[in-house]
């Protein structure tokens, strides 16, 4: 019996989560995936409306739970899943803004590493700069499966920003693009750091919801329910 369960943020029982958890930011995306893809999905967490479900996908047990927005939020949930609930793999399925012209809206970006302006790294006793990396095994599986499924996917560094709105965004975005960063999101750096510290596996798979190059943008409804290729790709490697 794990004395850390339930946690302040998750009321699920000790064996309620599968070894692999898909983690969108949006609780409604978690609900959509559970209802449309998982068989016999059971709600195992709903603290603060952060919905978590466990069911099966083609006979394999899989969970999905929202992370909320930003490094602090996914930091809490992924830490508890990795360290208290014996989860081995967390695959973030989120949205991101493209920084490069060759990456179009609705393309998929897979984060090999995560540049960040977050101070989350300091929680591990490190005071320098860091670009935490994904699990190579999950990355390889995802890229192979994307090719097999005919999905347009790019692998490379992403930028996990602590800020959605910033006076220096445009200038910073240009610098990042010149350094080969593919897209901006807000969670992967904390997820990768927690996975590394726990000796577990993590991967960020994002659908491009808007282009910071062209200004094209998707609707809130499409971001919630329309990014099904990303969901199917993540499920295929779960």
ZAKOL-352497 format. One record per residue (C-alpha): residue number from 1; residue in one letter; x, y, z. Coordinates in nm, 2 decimals. Layout:
N
vexdren=NUM | zalum=A | px=X | py=Y | pz=Z
...
end
This chain:
238
vexdren=1 | zalum=X | px=0.00 | py=0.00 | pz=0.00
vexdren=2 | zalum=X | px=0.16 | py=0.33 | pz=-0.11
vexdren=3 | zalum=X | px=0.12 | py=0.59 | pz=0.16
vexdren=4 | zalum=X | px=0.14 | py=0.87 | pz=-0.10
vexdren=5 | zalum=X | px=-0.18 | py=0.76 | pz=-0.27
vexdren=6 | zalum=X | px=-0.42 | py=0.94 | pz=-0.30
vexdren=7 | zalum=X | px=-0.21 | py=1.25 | pz=-0.37
vexdren=8 | zalum=X | px=-0.33 | py=1.61 | pz=-0.32
vexdren=9 | zalum=X | px=-0.41 | py=1.62 | pz=-0.69
vexdren=10 | zalum=X | px=-0.50 | py=1.27 | pz=-0.79
vexdren=11 | zalum=X | px=-0.76 | py=1.05 | pz=-0.61
vexdren=12 | zalum=X | px=-0.71 | py=0.74 | pz=-0.82
vexdren=13 | zalum=X | px=-0.64 | py=0.41 | pz=-0.65
vexdren=14 | zalum=X | px=-0.30 | py=0.25 | pz=-0.66
vexdren=15 | zalum=X | px=-0.35 | py=0.04 | pz=-0.97
vexdren=16 | zalum=X | px=-0.60 | py=0.26 | pz=-1.15
vexdren=17 | zalum=X | px=-0.35 | py=0.40 | pz=-1.41
vexdren=18 | zalum=X | px=-0.20 | py=0.20 | pz=-1.69
vexdren=19 | zalum=X | px=0.18 | py=0.19 | pz=-1.74
vexdren=20 | zalum=X | px=0.14 | py=0.44 | pz=-2.03
vexdren=21 | zalum=X | px=-0.05 | py=0.77 | pz=-1.99
vexdren=22 | zalum=X | px=-0.14 | py=1.00 | pz=-2.27
vexdren=23 | zalum=X | px=-0.14 | py=1.36 | pz=-2.14
vexdren=24 | zalum=X | px=-0.32 | py=1.64 | pz=-2.32
vexdren=25 | zalum=X | px=-0.33 | py=1.98 | pz=-2.16
vexdren=26 | zalum=X | px=-0.70 | py=2.02 | pz=-2.20
vexdren=27 | zalum=X | px=-0.93 | py=1.81 | pz=-1.98
vexdren=28 | zalum=X | px=-1.19 | py=1.81 | pz=-2.26
vexdren=29 | zalum=X | px=-0.94 | py=1.66 | pz=-2.50
vexdren=30 | zalum=X | px=-0.88 | py=1.38 | pz=-2.25
vexdren=31 | zalum=X | px=-1.25 | py=1.32 | pz=-2.23
vexdren=32 | zalum=X | px=-1.28 | py=1.32 | pz=-2.61
vexdren=33 | zalum=X | px=-1.01 | py=1.06 | pz=-2.65
vexdren=34 | zalum=X | px=-1.15 | py=0.84 | pz=-2.38
vexdren=35 | zalum=X | px=-1.50 | py=0.85 | pz=-2.52
vexdren=36 | zalum=X | px=-1.40 | py=0.80 | pz=-2.89
vexdren=37 | zalum=X | px=-1.10 | py=0.57 | pz=-2.87
vexdren=38 | zalum=X | px=-1.08 | py=0.37 | pz=-2.54
vexdren=39 | zalum=X | px=-1.30 | py=0.07 | pz=-2.47
vexdren=40 | zalum=X | px=-1.45 | py=0.04 | pz=-2.13
vexdren=41 | zalum=X | px=-1.30 | py=0.37 | pz=-2.02
vexdren=42 | zalum=X | px=-1.34 | py=0.44 | pz=-1.65
vexdren=43 | zalum=X | px=-1.30 | py=0.79 | pz=-1.49
vexdren=44 | zalum=X | px=-1.03 | py=0.75 | pz=-1.23
vexdren=45 | zalum=X | px=-0.96 | py=1.11 | pz=-1.14
vexdren=46 | zalum=X | px=-1.16 | py=1.43 | pz=-1.15
vexdren=47 | zalum=X | px=-0.99 | py=1.65 | pz=-0.89
vexdren=48 | zalum=X | px=-1.02 | py=2.02 | pz=-1.00
vexdren=49 | zalum=X | px=-1.18 | py=1.89 | pz=-1.32
vexdren=50 | zalum=X | px=-0.85 | py=1.74 | pz=-1.44
vexdren=51 | zalum=X | px=-1.01 | py=1.43 | pz=-1.59
vexdren=52 | zalum=X | px=-0.82 | py=1.10 | pz=-1.60
vexdren=53 | zalum=X | px=-0.95 | py=0.78 | pz=-1.76
vexdren=54 | zalum=X | px=-0.82 | py=0.42 | pz=-1.80
vexdren=55 | zalum=X | px=-0.95 | py=0.18 | pz=-2.07
vexdren=56 | zalum=X | px=-0.81 | py=-0.04 | pz=-2.35
vexdren=57 | zalum=X | px=-0.69 | py=0.03 | pz=-2.70
vexdren=58 | zalum=X | px=-0.68 | py=-0.27 | pz=-2.92
vexdren=59 | zalum=X | px=-0.66 | py=-0.49 | pz=-2.61
vexdren=60 | zalum=X | px=-0.38 | py=-0.29 | pz=-2.44
vexdren=61 | zalum=X | px=-0.45 | py=-0.10 | pz=-2.12
vexdren=62 | zalum=X | px=-0.40 | py=0.28 | pz=-2.17
vexdren=63 | zalum=X | px=-0.47 | py=0.58 | pz=-1.96
vexdren=64 | zalum=X | px=-0.53 | py=0.95 | pz=-2.05
vexdren=65 | zalum=X | px=-0.52 | py=1.24 | pz=-1.81
vexdren=66 | zalum=X | px=-0.50 | py=1.61 | pz=-1.86
vexdren=67 | zalum=X | px=-0.20 | py=1.81 | pz=-1.75
vexdren=68 | zalum=X | px=-0.33 | py=2.17 | pz=-1.74
vexdren=69 | zalum=X | px=-0.11 | py=2.45 | pz=-1.89
vexdren=70 | zalum=X | px=0.25 | py=2.52 | pz=-1.82
vexdren=71 | zalum=X | px=0.55 | py=2.36 | pz=-1.66
vexdren=72 | zalum=X | px=0.43 | py=2.39 | pz=-1.30
vexdren=73 | zalum=X | px=0.11 | py=2.21 | pz=-1.38
vexdren=74 | zalum=X | px=0.24 | py=1.92 | pz=-1.59
vexdren=75 | zalum=X | px=0.53 | py=1.91 | pz=-1.34
vexdren=76 | zalum=X | px=0.29 | py=1.82 | pz=-1.05
vexdren=77 | zalum=X | px=0.09 | py=1.56 | pz=-1.24
vexdren=78 | zalum=X | px=0.37 | py=1.39 | pz=-1.42
vexdren=79 | zalum=X | px=0.58 | py=1.37 | pz=-1.10
vexdren=80 | zalum=X | px=0.29 | py=1.20 | pz=-0.91
vexdren=81 | zalum=X | px=0.22 | py=0.96 | pz=-1.20
vexdren=82 | zalum=X | px=0.59 | py=0.86 | pz=-1.24
vexdren=83 | zalum=X | px=0.68 | py=0.84 | pz=-0.87
vexdren=84 | zalum=X | px=0.36 | py=0.73 | pz=-0.69
vexdren=85 | zalum=X | px=0.15 | py=0.55 | pz=-0.95
vexdren=86 | zalum=X | px=0.42 | py=0.34 | pz=-1.12
vexdren=87 | zalum=X | px=0.36 | py=0.49 | pz=-1.46
vexdren=88 | zalum=X | px=0.65 | py=0.41 | pz=-1.70
vexdren=89 | zalum=X | px=0.56 | py=0.63 | pz=-2.00
vexdren=90 | zalum=X | px=0.39 | py=0.96 | pz=-2.04
vexdren=91 | zalum=X | px=0.32 | py=1.09 | pz=-2.39
vexdren=92 | zalum=X | px=0.21 | py=1.45 | pz=-2.41
vexdren=93 | zalum=X | px=-0.04 | py=1.51 | pz=-2.68
vexdren=94 | zalum=X | px=-0.08 | py=1.89 | pz=-2.71
vexdren=95 | zalum=X | px=-0.08 | py=2.19 | pz=-2.94
vexdren=96 | zalum=X | px=0.21 | py=2.41 | pz=-3.05
vexdren=97 | zalum=X | px=0.28 | py=2.72 | pz=-3.26
vexdren=98 | zalum=X | px=0.51 | py=2.67 | pz=-3.56
vexdren=99 | zalum=X | px=0.82 | py=2.88 | pz=-3.58
vexdren=100 | zalum=X | px=0.94 | py=2.77 | pz=-3.92
vexdren=101 | zalum=X | px=0.77 | py=2.82 | pz=-4.26
vexdren=102 | zalum=X | px=0.80 | py=2.46 | pz=-4.37
vexdren=103 | zalum=X | px=0.59 | py=2.35 | pz=-4.08
vexdren=104 | zalum=X | px=0.22 | py=2.40 | pz=-4.15
vexdren=105 | zalum=X | px=-0.09 | py=2.42 | pz=-3.94
vexdren=106 | zalum=X | px=-0.21 | py=2.06 | pz=-3.85
vexdren=107 | zalum=X | px=0.13 | py=1.91 | pz=-3.91
vexdren=108 | zalum=X | px=0.28 | py=1.72 | pz=-3.62
vexdren=109 | zalum=X | px=0.59 | py=1.81 | pz=-3.43
vexdren=110 | zalum=X | px=0.77 | py=1.56 | pz=-3.20
vexdren=111 | zalum=X | px=1.00 | py=1.72 | pz=-2.95
vexdren=112 | zalum=X | px=1.35 | py=1.56 | pz=-2.94
vexdren=113 | zalum=X | px=1.45 | py=1.82 | pz=-2.68
vexdren=114 | zalum=X | px=1.29 | py=2.11 | pz=-2.51
vexdren=115 | zalum=X | px=1.46 | py=2.45 | pz=-2.48
vexdren=116 | zalum=X | px=1.30 | py=2.65 | pz=-2.21
vexdren=117 | zalum=X | px=1.29 | py=2.98 | pz=-2.01
vexdren=118 | zalum=X | px=1.13 | py=2.80 | pz=-1.72
vexdren=119 | zalum=X | px=1.30 | py=2.79 | pz=-1.38
vexdren=120 | zalum=X | px=1.18 | py=2.43 | pz=-1.33
vexdren=121 | zalum=X | px=1.53 | py=2.29 | pz=-1.37
vexdren=122 | zalum=X | px=1.63 | py=2.45 | pz=-1.04
vexdren=123 | zalum=X | px=1.41 | py=2.21 | pz=-0.85
vexdren=124 | zalum=X | px=1.67 | py=1.95 | pz=-0.94
vexdren=125 | zalum=X | px=1.96 | py=2.14 | pz=-0.79
vexdren=126 | zalum=X | px=2.09 | py=2.26 | pz=-1.13
vexdren=127 | zalum=X | px=2.16 | py=2.63 | pz=-1.19
vexdren=128 | zalum=X | px=2.28 | py=2.63 | pz=-1.56
vexdren=129 | zalum=X | px=2.09 | py=2.61 | pz=-1.88
vexdren=130 | zalum=X | px=1.94 | py=2.29 | pz=-2.00
vexdren=131 | zalum=X | px=1.75 | py=2.13 | pz=-2.29
vexdren=132 | zalum=X | px=1.61 | py=1.81 | pz=-2.15
vexdren=133 | zalum=X | px=1.55 | py=1.53 | pz=-2.40
vexdren=134 | zalum=X | px=1.28 | py=1.28 | pz=-2.48
vexdren=135 | zalum=X | px=1.29 | py=0.90 | pz=-2.46
vexdren=136 | zalum=X | px=1.48 | py=0.78 | pz=-2.77
vexdren=137 | zalum=X | px=1.28 | py=0.46 | pz=-2.78
vexdren=138 | zalum=X | px=0.94 | py=0.64 | pz=-2.79
vexdren=139 | zalum=X | px=1.08 | py=0.89 | pz=-3.04
vexdren=140 | zalum=X | px=1.19 | py=0.61 | pz=-3.28
vexdren=141 | zalum=X | px=0.86 | py=0.43 | pz=-3.25
vexdren=142 | zalum=X | px=0.67 | py=0.75 | pz=-3.31
vexdren=143 | zalum=X | px=0.86 | py=0.85 | pz=-3.62
vexdren=144 | zalum=X | px=0.84 | py=0.49 | pz=-3.76
vexdren=145 | zalum=X | px=0.47 | py=0.48 | pz=-3.70
vexdren=146 | zalum=X | px=0.41 | py=0.82 | pz=-3.84
vexdren=147 | zalum=X | px=0.57 | py=0.72 | pz=-4.17
vexdren=148 | zalum=X | px=0.37 | py=0.40 | pz=-4.17
vexdren=149 | zalum=X | px=0.05 | py=0.59 | pz=-4.11
vexdren=150 | zalum=X | px=0.13 | py=0.85 | pz=-4.38
vexdren=151 | zalum=X | px=0.14 | py=1.13 | pz=-4.12
vexdren=152 | zalum=X | px=0.34 | py=1.45 | pz=-4.19
vexdren=153 | zalum=X | px=0.56 | py=1.47 | pz=-3.88
vexdren=154 | zalum=X | px=0.88 | py=1.67 | pz=-3.79
vexdren=155 | zalum=X | px=1.12 | py=1.58 | pz=-3.51
vexdren=156 | zalum=X | px=1.35 | py=1.84 | pz=-3.35
vexdren=157 | zalum=X | px=1.37 | py=2.08 | pz=-3.06
vexdren=158 | zalum=X | px=1.07 | py=2.26 | pz=-2.92
vexdren=159 | zalum=X | px=1.06 | py=2.56 | pz=-2.69
vexdren=160 | zalum=X | px=0.87 | py=2.53 | pz=-2.36
vexdren=161 | zalum=X | px=0.78 | py=2.88 | pz=-2.27
vexdren=162 | zalum=X | px=0.66 | py=3.00 | pz=-1.93
vexdren=163 | zalum=X | px=0.48 | py=3.29 | pz=-2.10
vexdren=164 | zalum=X | px=0.20 | py=3.28 | pz=-2.35
vexdren=165 | zalum=X | px=0.20 | py=3.67 | pz=-2.39
vexdren=166 | zalum=X | px=0.53 | py=3.85 | pz=-2.39
vexdren=167 | zalum=X | px=0.66 | py=4.19 | pz=-2.52
vexdren=168 | zalum=X | px=0.97 | py=4.02 | pz=-2.66
vexdren=169 | zalum=X | px=0.80 | py=3.72 | pz=-2.82
vexdren=170 | zalum=X | px=0.86 | py=3.82 | pz=-3.18
vexdren=171 | zalum=X | px=1.23 | py=3.89 | pz=-3.14
vexdren=172 | zalum=X | px=1.28 | py=3.57 | pz=-2.93
vexdren=173 | zalum=X | px=1.08 | py=3.36 | pz=-3.18
vexdren=174 | zalum=X | px=1.31 | py=3.47 | pz=-3.47
vexdren=175 | zalum=X | px=1.62 | py=3.38 | pz=-3.26
vexdren=176 | zalum=X | px=1.48 | py=3.04 | pz=-3.18
vexdren=177 | zalum=X | px=1.38 | py=2.97 | pz=-3.54
vexdren=178 | zalum=X | px=1.74 | py=3.05 | pz=-3.65
vexdren=179 | zalum=X | px=1.86 | py=2.79 | pz=-3.40
vexdren=180 | zalum=X | px=1.64 | py=2.53 | pz=-3.56
vexdren=181 | zalum=X | px=1.36 | py=2.52 | pz=-3.30
vexdren=182 | zalum=X | px=1.05 | py=2.39 | pz=-3.47
vexdren=183 | zalum=X | px=0.77 | py=2.51 | pz=-3.24
vexdren=184 | zalum=X | px=0.66 | py=2.67 | pz=-2.91
vexdren=185 | zalum=X | px=0.46 | py=2.50 | pz=-2.65
vexdren=186 | zalum=X | px=0.45 | py=2.52 | pz=-2.26
vexdren=187 | zalum=X | px=0.50 | py=2.18 | pz=-2.10
vexdren=188 | zalum=X | px=0.76 | py=1.95 | pz=-2.25
vexdren=189 | zalum=X | px=1.06 | py=2.07 | pz=-2.06
vexdren=190 | zalum=X | px=0.91 | py=1.98 | pz=-1.72
vexdren=191 | zalum=X | px=0.78 | py=1.65 | pz=-1.84
vexdren=192 | zalum=X | px=1.12 | py=1.55 | pz=-1.98
vexdren=193 | zalum=X | px=1.30 | py=1.66 | pz=-1.66
vexdren=194 | zalum=X | px=1.06 | py=1.46 | pz=-1.44
vexdren=195 | zalum=X | px=1.10 | py=1.15 | pz=-1.66
vexdren=196 | zalum=X | px=1.48 | py=1.17 | pz=-1.65
vexdren=197 | zalum=X | px=1.49 | py=1.21 | pz=-1.27
vexdren=198 | zalum=X | px=1.25 | py=0.92 | pz=-1.22
vexdren=199 | zalum=X | px=1.42 | py=0.70 | pz=-1.48
vexdren=200 | zalum=X | px=1.11 | py=0.68 | pz=-1.69
vexdren=201 | zalum=X | px=1.01 | py=0.77 | pz=-2.05
vexdren=202 | zalum=X | px=0.84 | py=1.07 | pz=-2.20
vexdren=203 | zalum=X | px=0.76 | py=1.21 | pz=-2.54
vexdren=204 | zalum=X | px=0.59 | py=1.53 | pz=-2.66
vexdren=205 | zalum=X | px=0.37 | py=1.49 | pz=-2.97
vexdren=206 | zalum=X | px=0.21 | py=1.82 | pz=-3.07
vexdren=207 | zalum=X | px=-0.02 | py=1.92 | pz=-3.35
vexdren=208 | zalum=X | px=0.05 | py=2.26 | pz=-3.49
vexdren=209 | zalum=X | px=-0.25 | py=2.48 | pz=-3.39
vexdren=210 | zalum=X | px=-0.12 | py=2.81 | pz=-3.53
vexdren=211 | zalum=X | px=0.17 | py=2.94 | pz=-3.73
vexdren=212 | zalum=X | px=0.38 | py=3.22 | pz=-3.59
vexdren=213 | zalum=X | px=0.52 | py=3.27 | pz=-3.94
vexdren=214 | zalum=X | px=0.19 | py=3.30 | pz=-4.14
vexdren=215 | zalum=X | px=-0.06 | py=3.39 | pz=-3.87
vexdren=216 | zalum=X | px=-0.29 | py=3.10 | pz=-3.96
vexdren=217 | zalum=X | px=-0.48 | py=2.96 | pz=-3.65
vexdren=218 | zalum=X | px=-0.72 | py=2.68 | pz=-3.57
vexdren=219 | zalum=X | px=-1.04 | py=2.71 | pz=-3.37
vexdren=220 | zalum=X | px=-1.08 | py=2.61 | pz=-3.00
vexdren=221 | zalum=X | px=-1.32 | py=2.34 | pz=-3.11
vexdren=222 | zalum=X | px=-1.07 | py=2.19 | pz=-3.36
vexdren=223 | zalum=X | px=-0.80 | py=2.20 | pz=-3.09
vexdren=224 | zalum=X | px=-1.02 | py=2.01 | pz=-2.86
vexdren=225 | zalum=X | px=-1.16 | py=1.74 | pz=-3.10
vexdren=226 | zalum=X | px=-1.00 | py=1.77 | pz=-3.44
vexdren=227 | zalum=X | px=-0.64 | py=1.66 | pz=-3.37
vexdren=228 | zalum=X | px=-0.72 | py=1.30 | pz=-3.41
vexdren=229 | zalum=X | px=-0.41 | py=1.20 | pz=-3.61
vexdren=230 | zalum=X | px=-0.19 | py=1.30 | pz=-3.31
vexdren=231 | zalum=X | px=-0.42 | py=1.09 | pz=-3.08
vexdren=232 | zalum=X | px=-0.40 | py=0.79 | pz=-3.30
vexdren=233 | zalum=X | px=-0.02 | py=0.82 | pz=-3.34
vexdren=234 | zalum=X | px=0.02 | py=0.83 | pz=-2.96
vexdren=235 | zalum=X | px=-0.21 | py=0.54 | pz=-2.91
vexdren=236 | zalum=X | px=-0.02 | py=0.33 | pz=-3.16
vexdren=237 | zalum=X | px=0.30 | py=0.35 | pz=-2.95
vexdren=238 | zalum=X | px=0.13 | py=0.34 | pz=-2.61
end
